[in-house]
Amino acid sequence: MAYDEDLANRIRQLLSDEKRVTEKAMFGGLAFMVDGKMAVAAGSKGDILARVDPAEMDELMATTAAEVATMGQREMHGWVTVEPEHLATEEQLSAWVRRGVAYARSLPAKR
């Protein structure tokens, strides 16, 4: 597997009570989709990609260990990466998973 299986299992456990969650391999990781919209993904190095409100990006960059996600040379506004050392506890991981799920659920339904 290209993604960190232990991390994926930790995320699965945190999402076990959520409804309409699916998993999909993408971007070299395992994405967790909520209502068909990507909320968070387990990466290959124990890192995560989390969906966040774009309006909160500046505050998150100033107050958390998250970094703006990049794809190639392009910054992905509304997405952050969090390295494994900042996901060691369930509290740390849960905060990012909850944030990703909440923002994904706030988006309009896919057509």
Secondary structure, 3 states (H helix, E strand, C coil): CCCCHHHHHHHHHHCCCCCCEEEEEECCEEEEEECCEEEEEECCCCCEEEECCHHHHHHHHHHCCCEEEEECCEEEEEEEEECHHHCCCHHHHHHHHHHHHHHHHHCCCCC
